[in-house]
Structure formats: C-alpha cells, structure tokens
Amino acid sequence: MRSARVQISLRRIGIARILLLVPFVVLGIRAATLSVDERGFARGEDQTRRVLKLAPGRGAIVDSSGAELALSVESPSIYAIPSSIDDVDVVVAKLAPILGWKRQKLADRIRDRQSFLFLARWVTQERAQRVLDLGLAGVGVLDEPRRIYPHRHLAAQLVGFANIDGEGVRGIEEQEDDWLRGMMRRIPVERDARGRKLWIGGDSQWNTAGGDVALTIDATLQAQAEEALRKTVAASGARGGIVVVMDPWTGDILTLAENPSFDPNHFRTLDFASTRSRAFADAIDPGSTLKTFLIAAALEEGAIQIGDIVDCEDGSFQIPGKIIHDHHPNGALTPAEILRVSSNIGAVKIAYRLGRAAHYRALRRFGFGSTTNSHFPAESAGLMRPWKKWMPIDHATIAYGQGISVTPIQLAAATSVLANGGLWVQPRLVSARRPPGGDWHSSRPEPGHRVVREDTADAILKMLEGVVSPDGTGSLAGLKGIRVGGKTGTPQKYDSVSQSFSPDRYEAWFMGVVPADAPRLVIVVRVDDARRPAHTGGATAAPLFARVAAAQLTRYGIFTEPERRSAKPSPTVTVARSEPLPSVSAAPGKPAPRSRPSAVRPAQPSAVHASKPTAVEQLTSLGDRVLLPDFRGRTLAEVKQMTTGRIEVQILGRGRAVTQQPPPGTVFALNSGPVTIRFEAQTATSGEEEI
C-alpha cells in the first residue's frame, strides 16, 4: 500500500519538474535562436550599432625636392541616420538653412533612405559647429579625409586628382592609386534605444593611410616653364601648348607644362575630358621634326651617307598623286642642309631611297606607333599604319611628318636617343615611394635598348646644331655660349569636318638638345594653332624652347640666356650639281664614346661658358671635305687650334665666336674659300633668364 503511494508521489514530482522545465527550455531555445540566427543578430546589432566604411587618407604626392603637390587633410562632413530621426519635418526646418538646401529636396532625400547618408561633404568648421549646436537626433558630424592641391594649377594634368570618394581618377593620382589609397577606414556608430545619443570612433585616418610618392619634376622649374608657356600662348593667340623636359640618360620627366590648365581642388565643376594630359593622351602630326629620324634611319641603314647630295628640284617635285613643294626653292642639298632648311623634297627622296619597310621599322625602334610604357593613364600609342599599306603618296607625307601621329612624350623619348648616343630609354615620372611611417625607396630607371649606333646619333646631333644656326629654321632657339641642336616642325592641322588638312591652321613644334656637345636635357615644345605670322615652329616654339632651356640649365649650374636674333626666312641653298660629293660612310672616323655628363657642378656656375669642354673638338673628316662644327662660344685660340692646317678661316672681331658662315653642319670642301667667323666680347651673367 505504502509502495503504491510512493509511486504516485514520484510521478507527481516528475510531472511537476517537467512543467517547471518547459518554460526554461522554451526560453533557452529562444535565446539560442536570437544568438545564433544571423538575421536576428543583425536586427539587434542594427538597433544599437553600425559600421561605416570611409575612404582612408591618401598618401602625399611630392616633387623631387619634397614640396607637397597633393596631400590629405581632415575635413568635417554632415551625415544623417534617417531611422533615428523622430520628426523629419522639424529636422529639415532647422537644417536646410544651414546646408543651403531647399526644404522639400532635403526632406525627400532623408525619407528615401533608412541607413547612413551624407548630407554635405567637406563643409567649413563654422558650418559643422552650427549643425552640432542644434543637437538633432539622427544628425551628426564626422571628419573624413579631403584631398587638397596646395599649388592649384601647377602640374595639374600630371598630378591629376582623386574624386570625392578618395579614388584616383586622373594623372599620378590614378596611376599610383593602389599605393596612395591605403586601407578602407571602419568607423562604428553607436546610439541608445531612443536614437538620441551618437558615439563615433574607430580607425583614424593615419592608421589606414596610404603611401607617399615622389615625382621626378621640380616644382620651381615647373612653375617657370608653365609661366613661359602661358606668355607664349597669350602672345601668339594660340589655343594652348605643351612643354616636356626629359633627362635623356635616365628618362626622368623633369618638367611637364600644359596650357590650358585647371585647378584640381574644384574637380567637381570641371569638364572631365578637359582634365586629361595632352602630352600623353593626344597624338598629332609631328611635322618636319620627323625628318630627323628619317635621316638617322637612312644613315644607319646605309641608304645615304653624310656627304651625299640630293637634288631638291628647285622647290617642286612631282610624285604619283601629288606635287611636293618646299617653302623656299632649293637646289642640291646634303642631308645636313636638308635638315637645316627643312626641305620636304629632300626628305621624300631620302625616304624613297630608304624604302617603306626599313623606314617603318626605324620609326618603330624610335618608339613611334606604341606607348612608351610609362604606365601613365590613357597614354596614346599614336597612329602609324603598317608599311604595306603605304602608297607612294603616304610614304612621302610621312617623310615630312604628316599622315602619322605622335605624342609629345613619344617625341621626347625619340629625341633622347640622339642625345644619349643611340639608346631608347623609358620615360619615368615616379622617382621614389614611401610606405606609411617608413623610408623612401628609389625606383630604378628601366634599361634602354639600342636604336642606332653611337656614331649615327653623334652625326645627327651635329646636323641639328645647323638648324639652330643663324641661317637655320630654328635660329631663335639659340642660347648665349651654349651649343644647341634641334629641329622645327609646322604641320597643318587636320580638319575632321572637311576630312582634309587645313590651309590656315598649324601646330608649331620644336624639339631640342642642350648642351649639344654634352647633352643634359631634351626639351619638346608644341604650340597649338598660333596666329599668323607666328604660326611656325621657328617663330613660336623655338623661342619658347630657348626661354625654358635657359631656366632648366640652372639646375646644373649652367647660366645663360636666349640669343637676341630676329626671325627671318631660311635662305635658298644651292650646291652646283656638276660637282657631286663623293660617297663616304656615315662614320668616317670613330668618335669618342658619348658618356653621361657628370652631376658635379662647375666651380664657377655664374660663367656663361661654364658648360664648354676643356678638350678642343676635332673636325669630322669626309675625304676632301669636312663637316663644319659649331664654333659659337669658342675663343679665337680654340678656333685656330681646330682649323689650322685644315680649312681657311676669316676672323672678324674679338672675344668669343657668335656667328659663322657657312653654318654648323655644312659639308665644306677643303680649299674652297674661308669660313667666316665673327667674334664679340661678352660679359658673364650670374642671373637666370626671367620667364
């Protein structure tokens, strides 16, 4: 009996225990569900905390001396969390006057979103404080990185800009975006149950910042070049222009000036297409500058020789489908004279002798028809059709630089081949990088590849000195006491409407090397659509080259100024056809190897002639003829040492040589008369050209 009662009691206790455990089990299951279920967890988290992702502070962009061209600063931005706003109309009424919004537009923006949104980016501290003073629930202020460009227009196309979300979209900002950008900032935002209190913390800008980048340009010389370009564009009525300065040994772009420019601080108001770098992105006809590389290729391939003469047909030459004209009628010219007077007919005849395939291959070796692999965004490869598609008329126009398109950067790299002894080097814009809180690590220049022999480059460079002689098309590019080699170009602009070349619109080009006897710099100048009569490369681009070169040479302790010359048309040059020059090799005597100039500055940088070599240059022998060097800047003793026993010289004046006749680069027959050299006393200057 007693046993039966015990059993009943135990069952009752068990049932009671089960009834008591059921609520705890249910509560436990619910707690586990809320803890494990991601959606439930997210809802809970959403009620108390959010994590914002903001762009990090970008690394700085500096010039070669450390001057900051782009940097990031903290700037206040106003935000809202609509789900935390109790009365949108009340908030809008107080906030709209401060932000400058229309009430309805601001209300619609807030009601369209539930999560975090910005109401105003990068406001002033005063405006941000006014918002904070309102104490509005669901509205706050946070500091976020803002990109600023302290020098405004300076090197704008090169530096580029980052957009409002901190992404590089132009120039170096785009090219180096992965390095500059850093890591995304994560900022937790917390509030209480009523949504009235906000707390913001998390990663700081500096913990997530990107690395820094040092460029190859110098901000001071960049500013001088930009000012010189601006004055030239204004004086000539041109649409714009470009100046590229390059170290021919390393490929470093030392200056890249473009006009018109823009202020990247106001990128949101700019036409995006107008912010491109035309030096990299725009390919246009190079005009007669291309004759330089044609003659270099012809010498390299043995199609012509230095002493050859070419009949230039007195200024008119019929080819299939076209009559080629020269600006001035010429008779028989040597290759050097063809460059000096820029004969189209002479260039066409040399191109035909070289042949389409060899001409095309040479232009490709000089870098035309492909990008320079500089890694600059949107760099153009230019335009050059395969040689098999060249008709005789196409080959003729390409010989004098029309029907082919190149960029200023390509032209600078090709000119550097002649300045450094025959090697093509890759243009370089970034000299070093620095990780956050770390040290600078220099980037090495890429090794070059050979394009022409050293003696070919040397011969062409001497010919280019003749172009800058008083009788050459580039005479206005001359510098006092400094030997300059260069080439002009004045191609007609292509009219896309009429699909033909315009009869009255031109590009003015000048490419040059200074000093020509010990190259330090290659400078390419382009002036777009200048007004007549200053529309030519010789009248507009050449003097701009001289002003820029004079300033740029100061970095090497070489002080000079442009020679004061009057622009005048190139004279007609006629050589008797009854006395052809003998055939000689392109390199009758092996020249001294060209080496990179020493970086050590002269002891007296104020001397105008500080760049003159101590060794006296020897005449280049061509059998019974010689290739005349540039005597300008030489003393009387040096000239006599160079010419005694070789050629007769007529001396006029005292001091240093300032002009000569025949000009440099002329193939001069021995015992054919004197070379007239005029000397003038010159005073040294310790200042630089004011540009």
C-alpha positions in Angstrom: 0.0 0.0 0.0 2.7 2.3 1.0 4.6 1.4 -2.1 1.7 2.4 -4.3 1.5 5.8 -2.6 5.3 6.4 -3.1 4.9 5.6 -6.8 2.1 8.1 -7.2 4.1 10.8 -5.4 7.1 10.2 -7.6 5.0 10.5 -10.8 3.6 13.8 -9.5 7.0 15.2 -8.7 8.3 14.2 -12.2 5.3 15.9 -13.8 5.9 19.0 -11.7 9.6 19.0 -12.7 8.7 18.7 -16.4 6.2 21.5 -16.1 8.8 23.7 -14.4 11.5 22.9 -17.0 9.3 23.5 -20.1 9.4 27.4 -19.7 13.2 27.3 -19.2 13.7 25.1 -22.3 11.5 27.4 -24.4 13.3 30.5 -23.1 16.7 28.8 -23.8 15.7 27.8 -27.3 14.6 31.4 -28.0 17.8 32.8 -26.5 19.8 30.5 -28.7 17.8 31.4 -31.7 18.4 35.1 -31.1 22.1 34.5 -30.5 22.8 32.2 -33.5 20.3 33.3 -36.1 22.2 35.9 -38.2 19.1 37.8 -39.1 18.0 38.2 -35.5 21.5 39.1 -34.5 21.7 41.7 -37.3 18.5 43.2 -36.2 19.8 43.6 -32.8 23.0 44.9 -33.9 21.2 47.3 -36.3 19.3 48.7 -33.4 22.5 49.7 -31.5 25.5 49.8 -33.8 26.5 50.3 -37.4 30.0 50.1 -39.0 30.7 52.8 -41.6 33.3 52.3 -44.3 35.0 55.5 -45.3 37.9 56.3 -47.7 41.3 56.4 -46.0 43.6 59.3 -46.0 45.6 59.1 -49.3 49.4 59.4 -49.2 51.1 62.6 -50.3 52.5 63.4 -53.7 55.7 65.4 -53.6 58.1 66.8 -56.1 61.8 65.9 -56.4 62.7 68.2 -53.5 59.9 67.2 -51.2 57.4 70.0 -51.9 53.9 68.7 -51.5 51.8 68.7 -54.6 48.9 66.7 -53.2 48.0 65.8 -49.6 45.0 64.8 -47.5 43.6 66.7 -44.5 40.7 66.0 -42.2 37.5 68.0 -43.2 34.1 67.8 -41.5 31.1 66.3 -43.3 27.5 66.3 -42.1 25.5 63.0 -42.1 22.2 61.6 -41.1 20.7 58.3 -40.0 17.1 58.6 -41.1 15.8 55.7 -38.9 17.0 57.6 -35.8 15.1 60.8 -36.8 11.8 61.2 -34.9 10.3 64.1 -36.9 11.8 64.7 -40.3 9.9 68.0 -40.9 11.4 69.5 -37.7 14.9 68.4 -38.6 14.6 69.7 -42.1 13.3 73.1 -41.0 16.4 73.6 -38.8 18.9 72.0 -41.1 18.0 73.3 -44.5 19.1 77.0 -44.0 22.5 75.9 -42.7 23.1 73.5 -45.6 21.7 75.7 -48.2 19.2 73.0 -49.3 15.5 73.5 -50.3 13.3 72.0 -47.6 11.4 69.7 -49.8 14.5 68.4 -51.5 16.2 67.7 -48.2 13.1 66.0 -46.8 12.8 63.8 -49.8 16.5 62.8 -49.5 16.1 61.8 -45.8 12.8 59.9 -46.3 14.3 57.9 -49.3 16.8 56.3 -47.0 16.9 54.5 -43.7 20.6 53.9 -43.3 23.5 56.3 -43.1 23.8 59.0 -45.7 25.9 62.1 -46.2 24.0 65.4 -46.4 27.1 67.6 -47.1 30.7 66.7 -47.6 33.7 68.8 -46.7 32.0 71.8 -45.1 33.6 74.5 -43.1 34.3 74.2 -39.4 31.9 77.0 -38.7 29.0 75.3 -40.5 29.8 72.0 -38.9 29.6 73.6 -35.4 26.3 75.2 -36.2 24.9 71.8 -37.0 26.3 70.3 -33.8 24.8 73.2 -31.8 21.3 72.2 -33.0 21.6 68.8 -31.1 19.4 67.0 -33.6 18.9 63.3 -33.0 20.0 61.2 -36.1 22.2 64.1 -37.4 25.9 64.3 -36.8 29.3 65.5 -38.0 32.4 63.3 -38.7 35.8 64.2 -40.0 36.8 62.5 -43.2 39.9 62.8 -45.5 39.8 65.6 -48.1 42.3 65.8 -50.9 43.9 69.2 -51.4 46.3 70.5 -54.0 48.2 73.5 -52.4 49.8 74.7 -55.7 46.4 74.6 -57.5 47.1 74.7 -61.3 50.7 73.7 -61.0 51.3 70.4 -62.9 47.6 69.7 -62.7 47.4 67.4 -65.7 50.4 65.4 -64.4 49.3 65.2 -60.7 45.7 64.6 -61.6 43.1 64.4 -58.8 41.1 62.0 -56.7 37.3 62.0 -56.6 35.0 62.7 -53.6 35.3 59.0 -52.5 39.1 59.2 -52.4 39.7 57.2 -55.7 42.4 58.5 -58.1 40.8 59.2 -61.5 43.4 61.3 -63.3 47.2 61.6 -63.6 49.5 60.3 -61.0 46.6 60.0 -58.6 45.1 57.3 -60.9 48.4 55.8 -61.9 49.6 55.3 -58.3 46.1 54.8 -56.8 46.8 51.3 -55.3 49.8 52.7 -53.4 48.3 56.1 -52.4 44.9 54.9 -51.3 45.7 52.8 -48.2 43.1 50.7 -46.4 39.4 51.4 -46.0 38.5 53.1 -42.7 36.0 51.3 -40.5 34.1 53.5 -38.1 31.5 52.0 -35.6 28.5 54.3 -34.9 26.5 53.6 -31.7 23.3 55.1 -30.3 20.9 54.5 -27.4 17.5 52.9 -27.6 15.8 56.2 -28.4 18.4 57.1 -31.0 19.2 60.4 -29.3 22.9 59.9 -28.5 25.6 59.1 -31.1 29.1 57.9 -30.5 31.7 57.7 -33.3 35.1 56.1 -33.0 37.2 53.6 -34.8 40.2 53.7 -37.1 41.9 57.0 -37.5 43.0 58.4 -40.9 46.7 57.9 -40.0 46.3 54.2 -39.1 44.9 53.4 -42.5 46.7 56.0 -44.7 48.3 55.1 -48.0 52.0 55.5 -49.0 53.7 58.6 -50.4 55.0 59.1 -53.9 57.9 61.4 -55.1 57.8 62.6 -58.7 60.8 63.4 -61.0 59.6 67.0 -61.6 60.9 70.1 -59.7 58.1 72.4 -58.7 60.1 75.6 -59.1 61.2 74.9 -62.6 57.8 73.5 -63.4 56.3 76.9 -62.5 58.8 78.7 -64.6 58.0 76.6 -67.6 54.3 77.0 -67.1 54.7 80.8 -66.9 56.8 80.9 -70.1 54.2 78.7 -71.9 51.4 80.9 -70.7 53.0 84.0 -72.0 53.7 82.4 -75.4 50.2 81.2 -75.8 48.8 84.6 -74.9 51.2 86.5 -77.2 50.6 84.2 -80.2 46.9 83.8 -79.8 47.3 80.0 -79.6 44.7 77.6 -78.3 47.3 76.1 -75.9 50.6 74.4 -75.7 52.9 71.8 -74.1 56.5 71.7 -72.8 58.2 68.4 -71.9 61.7 68.4 -70.4 63.4 65.0 -70.1 66.7 63.7 -68.9 68.0 61.7 -71.9 70.1 59.4 -69.7 67.5 58.3 -67.1 64.2 59.0 -68.8 63.1 61.2 -65.9 60.4 63.7 -66.9 61.8 66.9 -65.2 59.0 69.2 -66.3 55.6 68.7 -67.9 53.8 72.0 -68.5 50.5 72.2 -70.3 48.2 75.1 -71.2 45.3 75.5 -70.6 45.4 74.1 -67.1 42.9 73.6 -64.3 42.5 73.7 -60.5 42.1 70.1 -59.2 40.7 71.4 -55.9 37.5 72.2 -57.9 37.4 68.9 -59.9 33.6 68.6 -59.4 32.9 71.7 -61.5 35.3 70.7 -64.4 34.7 69.0 -67.7 36.3 65.6 -67.2 37.6 65.4 -70.8 39.5 68.7 -70.4 41.5 67.4 -67.5 43.5 64.8 -69.5 47.2 65.2 -70.0 47.5 66.1 -73.7 51.2 65.3 -73.5 50.4 61.6 -73.1 46.8 61.3 -74.5 46.8 63.5 -77.7 48.6 62.2 -80.8 49.1 64.7 -83.6 51.2 65.1 -86.7 54.8 65.9 -85.7 55.7 67.7 -89.0 59.2 68.2 -90.0 60.6 67.1 -86.7 60.2 63.6 -88.1 62.8 64.3 -90.8 65.4 64.0 -88.1 64.6 60.3 -87.5 64.3 59.6 -91.2 67.8 60.8 -91.9 69.1 58.9 -88.8 67.5 55.7 -90.2 68.9 56.3 -93.7 72.4 56.8 -92.3 72.0 53.7 -90.0 70.8 51.5 -92.9 73.4 52.9 -95.3 70.8 54.2 -97.7 72.6 57.6 -97.7 75.9 58.9 -96.5 76.8 62.1 -94.8 78.4 63.6 -97.9 75.7 62.7 -100.4 73.8 65.4 -102.2 70.1 65.3 -103.0 68.5 67.2 -105.9 65.7 69.2 -104.4 64.3 70.2 -107.8 64.2 74.0 -107.1 61.2 73.6 -104.8 58.8 71.4 -106.8 58.7 67.7 -107.1 56.0 65.5 -108.8 55.2 62.1 -107.2 52.2 59.9 -108.1 49.1 61.8 -107.0 50.8 64.9 -105.6 53.3 67.7 -106.2 55.6 68.2 -103.2 56.7 71.8 -102.5 59.4 73.4 -100.4 58.8 76.6 -98.5 61.8 78.0 -100.4 63.3 76.6 -103.6 66.5 74.7 -103.2 68.9 73.0 -105.5 71.1 70.1 -104.4 71.5 69.7 -100.7 73.4 67.4 -98.3 71.4 65.7 -95.5 72.6 68.3 -93.0 71.3 71.1 -95.3 68.0 69.3 -95.8 67.5 69.4 -92.0 68.8 73.0 -91.7 66.4 74.4 -94.3 63.7 71.7 -93.7 63.3 70.6 -97.3 60.3 68.4 -97.9 61.5 67.3 -101.2 64.9 66.2 -99.8 63.1 64.2 -97.1 60.9 62.5 -99.6 63.8 61.5 -101.8 65.7 60.1 -98.9 62.6 58.2 -97.7 62.1 56.6 -101.2 65.8 55.6 -101.1 65.4 54.0 -97.7 62.2 52.1 -98.6 58.9 51.7 -96.8 59.8 48.6 -94.7 63.1 50.0 -93.4 61.5 53.4 -92.7 58.7 51.8 -90.8 61.0 49.6 -88.8 63.2 52.5 -87.8 60.2 54.6 -86.7 59.1 51.7 -84.5 62.6 51.4 -83.0 62.4 55.1 -82.1 59.2 54.4 -80.2 56.5 55.6 -82.6 53.4 53.5 -83.0 53.4 52.2 -79.5 53.1 53.6 -76.0 56.2 54.5 -74.0 55.1 52.1 -71.3 55.3 54.9 -68.8 52.2 53.5 -67.1 50.6 56.9 -67.2 46.8 56.5 -67.6 45.2 56.8 -71.0 48.6 57.1 -72.8 48.2 57.0 -76.6 50.3 54.8 -78.8 49.9 57.4 -81.6 48.9 56.4 -85.1 51.2 54.7 -87.7 49.7 52.4 -90.3 51.6 49.2 -91.4 54.1 49.9 -94.1 52.4 47.5 -96.5 49.5 50.0 -96.7 51.7 52.9 -97.5 51.1 54.2 -101.1 53.9 56.4 -102.6 52.0 59.5 -101.5 51.6 58.1 -97.9 55.3 57.4 -97.7 56.1 60.9 -99.0 53.9 62.7 -96.4 55.2 60.5 -93.6 58.7 61.5 -94.6 58.0 65.1 -93.6 55.7 64.2 -90.6 52.1 64.2 -91.9 49.9 61.2 -92.0 51.5 59.9 -88.8 50.5 60.9 -85.3 52.8 61.0 -82.2 52.5 62.3 -78.7 54.9 64.9 -77.2 56.2 62.2 -74.8 57.0 59.9 -77.7 58.9 62.7 -79.4 60.9 63.5 -76.3 61.9 59.8 -75.9 62.9 59.6 -79.5 65.0 62.8 -79.3 66.7 61.4 -76.3 68.0 58.5 -78.5 70.1 61.1 -80.3 71.2 62.8 -77.1 72.5 59.8 -75.2 74.3 58.0 -78.0 71.6 55.8 -79.6 69.6 54.3 -76.7 65.9 54.5 -76.2 65.0 55.0 -72.5 61.6 54.7 -71.0 60.1 57.9 -69.7 59.8 57.9 -65.9 57.6 60.0 -63.6 58.0 58.5 -60.2 61.4 58.6 -58.6 60.6 57.0 -55.2 57.9 55.6 -52.9 57.5 55.6 -49.1 55.2 53.4 -47.1 53.3 54.9 -44.2 55.8 55.7 -41.4 58.6 54.2 -43.5 61.6 55.4 -45.5 61.8 56.4 -49.2 62.7 53.7 -51.7 64.0 54.9 -55.0 62.7 53.3 -58.2 65.4 52.4 -60.8 65.3 53.6 -64.4 64.5 50.9 -66.9 67.4 49.8 -69.1 67.3 51.1 -72.6 67.6 49.4 -75.9 69.8 50.4 -78.8 68.1 52.1 -81.8 71.1 53.5 -83.8 74.9 53.3 -83.5 76.6 55.9 -81.4 78.3 57.5 -84.4 75.0 57.8 -86.2 73.4 59.6 -83.2 76.5 61.9 -83.0 76.3 62.8 -86.7 72.6 63.7 -86.5 73.1 65.8 -83.4 75.8 67.8 -85.1 73.4 68.3 -88.0 70.8 69.6 -85.6 73.2 72.3 -84.5 72.9 73.7 -88.0 69.2 74.0 -87.6 69.8 76.4 -84.7 72.4 78.4 -86.6 71.5 82.0 -87.7 70.6 80.5 -91.2 68.6 77.6 -89.9 64.8 77.4 -89.3 65.4 77.1 -85.5 67.7 80.1 -85.1 65.5 81.6 -82.4 66.3 78.6 -80.2 69.9 79.7 -79.7 71.4 80.3 -76.3 74.4 82.5 -75.5 77.6 80.5 -75.1 75.7 77.2 -75.2 75.6 74.8 -78.2 72.0 73.9 -79.1 70.8 71.2 -81.5 67.1 71.0 -82.5 64.5 70.7 -85.2 61.4 72.7 -86.1 58.1 71.4 -87.3 55.0 73.2 -88.6 52.4 70.6 -89.8 48.9 71.6 -91.0 46.1 70.6 -88.6 43.7 68.0 -89.8 40.1 69.3 -90.2 37.7 66.4 -89.2 34.8 68.2 -90.9 36.3 68.6 -94.3 38.5 65.5 -93.8 41.5 67.3 -95.1 44.4 69.3 -93.8 43.5 72.9 -93.0 45.2 75.5 -95.2 45.4 78.1 -92.4 45.8 76.2 -89.1 49.1 74.8 -87.9 50.9 73.1 -85.0 54.2 74.7 -84.1 56.9 72.2 -82.8 60.4 72.4 -81.6 62.5 69.6 -80.2 66.0 70.3 -79.0 69.0 69.1 -77.0 71.1 71.2 -74.7 74.0 71.5 -74.4 74.5 69.8 -77.8 78.2 68.9 -77.0 77.4 67.4 -73.6 73.7 66.7 -73.5 71.8 67.3 -70.3 68.3 68.0 -71.4 65.9 67.1 -74.1 63.1 69.6 -74.5 60.0 69.3 -76.7 57.7 72.3 -77.3 54.3 72.3 -79.0 52.2 75.4 -79.6 48.7 74.7 -80.9 47.1 76.9 -83.6 49.1 80.1 -83.1 48.1 83.1 -85.2 50.0 84.1 -88.4 52.7 85.0 -88.9 53.9 83.5 -85.6 52.4 80.1 -86.5 55.6 78.2 -87.3 57.8 76.1 -85.2 60.7 78.5 -85.8 58.8 81.7 -84.9 56.9 80.5 -81.8 58.1 77.1 -80.5 61.8 77.8 -80.9 62.0 81.0 -78.7 59.8 79.3 -76.1 62.4 76.4 -76.1 65.2 78.9 -75.5 63.5 80.5 -72.5 62.7 77.2 -70.9 66.1 75.8 -71.6 67.9 78.8 -70.1 65.9 78.3 -66.8 66.2 74.5 -66.8 70.0 74.5 -67.2 70.4 76.3 -63.9 69.8 73.0 -62.1 73.3 72.0 -63.4 75.0 75.3 -62.6 74.9 76.5 -66.2 73.7 80.1 -66.6 72.8 81.5 -69.9 70.1 83.4 -71.8 68.4 83.3 -75.2 70.4 84.9 -78.0 68.7 88.0 -79.4 68.0 87.2 -83.0 65.4 88.4 -85.5 63.2 85.9 -87.2 63.9 85.6 -90.9 63.1 83.1 -93.6 65.7 80.5 -94.4 67.8 81.4 -97.4 67.9 79.4 -100.5 70.9 77.0 -100.5 72.2 75.8 -103.9 75.1 73.4 -104.5 76.4 73.0 -108.0 75.0 69.8 -109.4 78.0 69.4 -111.7 80.2 68.7 -108.6 78.6 65.8 -106.7 80.1 65.0 -103.4 81.9 61.7 -103.0 80.2 58.8 -101.3 81.5 58.4 -97.8 80.4 56.3 -94.9 78.2 57.6 -92.2 81.1 57.3 -89.7 84.3 58.2 -91.5 86.1 58.3 -88.1 85.0 56.7 -84.9 84.0 59.5 -82.5 84.9 59.5 -78.8 82.3 57.4 -76.9 79.5 59.5 -75.6 79.1 59.3 -71.8 76.6 60.7 -69.3 77.6 64.1 -68.1 78.9 64.3 -64.6 76.5 65.5 -61.9 79.2 67.7 -60.3 78.6 71.4 -60.9 81.3 73.6 -62.2 83.3 75.6 -59.7 82.1 78.9 -61.2 78.4 78.4 -62.1 78.0 82.1 -62.9 80.1 81.8 -66.0 78.2 81.9 -69.3 80.5 79.4 -70.8 80.7 77.1 -67.8 79.5 74.1 -70.0 82.3 74.3 -72.6 84.5 71.3 -72.6 88.2 71.7 -71.9 89.2 69.5 -74.8 89.0 71.0 -78.3 86.7 69.2 -80.7 88.3 67.9 -83.8 86.8 68.4 -87.3 84.9 65.4 -88.8 86.7 64.4 -92.0 84.8 63.4 -95.1 87.7 62.7 -97.5 88.4 66.1 -99.3 85.6 67.7 -97.3 84.8 68.3 -93.6 81.6 68.5 -91.5 81.7 72.0 -90.0 81.1 72.1 -86.2 79.5 74.9 -84.3 82.3 77.4 -83.5 80.0 79.6 -81.4 81.2 80.2 -77.9 84.8 79.3 -78.8 87.7 81.5 -78.2 90.0 82.6 -81.0 92.7 80.3 -79.8 90.3 77.3 -79.8 89.0 78.1 -83.2 92.6 78.3 -84.6 93.5 75.0 -82.9 90.6 73.3 -84.5 91.1 74.7 -88.0 94.8 75.2 -88.5 96.1 73.1 -91.4 92.6 72.1 -92.4 90.4 75.0 -93.5 91.0 78.7 -94.1 89.2 81.0 -91.6 88.4 84.7 -91.8 88.3 86.3 -88.4 86.0 89.3 -87.6 86.1 90.9 -84.2 87.5 89.7 -80.8 86.2 87.7 -77.9 84.2 84.6 -78.5 82.6 83.4 -81.7 79.0 84.4 -82.1 78.2 83.6 -85.8 79.8 81.6 -88.6 79.3 81.3 -92.4 78.7 78.6 -93.7 76.7 77.5 -90.7 77.3 74.4 -88.5 76.5 71.0 -90.1 77.6 72.1 -93.6 79.7 69.7 -95.6 82.5 72.0 -96.6 85.0 71.4 -99.4 88.7 72.0 -98.4 90.4 74.8 -100.2 87.1 76.2 -101.4 87.4 79.5 -99.6 87.4 80.8 -96.0 84.9 80.1 -93.2 83.9 83.5 -91.9 83.6 83.6 -88.1 82.5 86.7 -86.2 83.7 87.3 -82.6 82.3 89.5 -79.9 83.3 90.4 -76.4 80.7 89.0 -73.9 80.2 89.5 -70.2 79.3 86.8 -67.8 76.0 86.9 -66.0 75.1 85.4 -62.7 71.4 85.6 -63.1 69.0 83.4 -64.9 66.5 84.3 -67.6 63.3 85.8 -66.2 60.5 83.8 -67.7 
